[in-house]
Amino acid sequence: MIEIGVLLGVMVLAAAWMVKVVLRRGKRRTENVEGLLIESAHTAQAREDRSTYNAASMHGSTPQQQRFRP
């Protein structure tokens, strides 16, 4: 029975620690918008790269099904 109490105590402490970490992260604020602008630029670049380097552009054609010929 003691083992169950210790296990539950450790689980409660772990949950409390996780709640503390999550709440602490929410309090951080940026003093300027440079970080947001950098993140926005990286997101736009990733979106452009995904459309530029898709399967059709890398292989020279769109993927096609191979038809069976006996």
N, C-alpha and C positions, 0 to 999 in steps of 0.2 A: 504494500500500500504506500510505503514511503517512496518507492520508485515512481509511482504514478504522480505523486505530489511534486517530486523533483522535476519530472518530465513536463508537467503542466506549468510549473514555475519558470522553467527555461523557455517554454514556448511563449508565455506571457511576456517575459523580458525581451525576447526576440521581436515580438509584435510591437511592443512599446518602442524599441529602438528603431524599427522600420518606420513607424509613424513619426517619430521625432525627425528622422532624416528627411522624409517627404515634406513635412511641414517647414523644415529649415530651408529646403530648396525653393519653396514658394516665396520666401521673403526676399530673395535676391532680386535686385532691380538693376537695370543698366542705366548709367548716367547719360549715355548718348546713344544714338541709333546706329553707330558704325557696325556693331555686331549684327544687328538686324539686316542692315544693307548687305553685309558680307554673306550672310546666310541666304538672303534672297538672290544674290548674284550666283551663288553656288547651286542653288536649286534650279535657276533658269539655265545654267550651263549644263547641268545633268539632264534636264529635259531636252535640251537641244542635242546633246550627244546621243541620247536614246533614239531620237528620230533620225539623226544623221547616220549613225552606225547600226542600222537595223539589218536584218537578214538579206533584204533585197539589195541594198547598196553594197554589202560586203561580198556577196556571191555573184553579183552581176545580173541576177534575175530573181523573180519571186519563186518561192518553193512550189514545186509541182508534184502531183502524184505520178508515180511510175505505173504505167499500164502494163498489165500482163499480156505478153504475146506468146502463144504456144508455138 
